[in-house]
Amino acid sequence: MTTQPRSDMATHPDIIAMRNRHETAERVATTPRAQAVEAMALITGLYLAASPWIAGFNEFSTLTVNNLIVGIAYAVIMSGGFGRAYERSHSMAWAACALSVWTIFAPWVVAGDVSTTRTIVNNVIVGVIALMLALMAAAAARPVDQSSGDRSPSQR
């Protein structure tokens, strides 16, 4: 019986590739631009959650609850807690894009007649800002995704 020498796990190609992806993601996450996007997205989500009371349309209970839930969800998705592993979380930025688009159209879609000037202006402006921030977060994750080496089944 022949024994083959074992290589050290630290030199395994998969470990090295994973370490390189992690370092790239860390560099992307620590840039001032990425930190600014996270901070502005958190503020945008919190504003959306509180907007019915700030803008004064909290008498529309369906839109109030909608903005509260969507705002909290957007803030959680886009906050730094989930954004540390950009190569795995850019799909969350796309979910935030969907929430942003929903925010834009919500005054016309939710139950009841809530499409007043105040609700429309508030939700459209906040939705557009949230969409731009989510797209910026998705774009920041893209170089990390490309560096991970997209391997097709024939290359395995």
Disulfide bonds with the S-S distance in Angstrom:
none
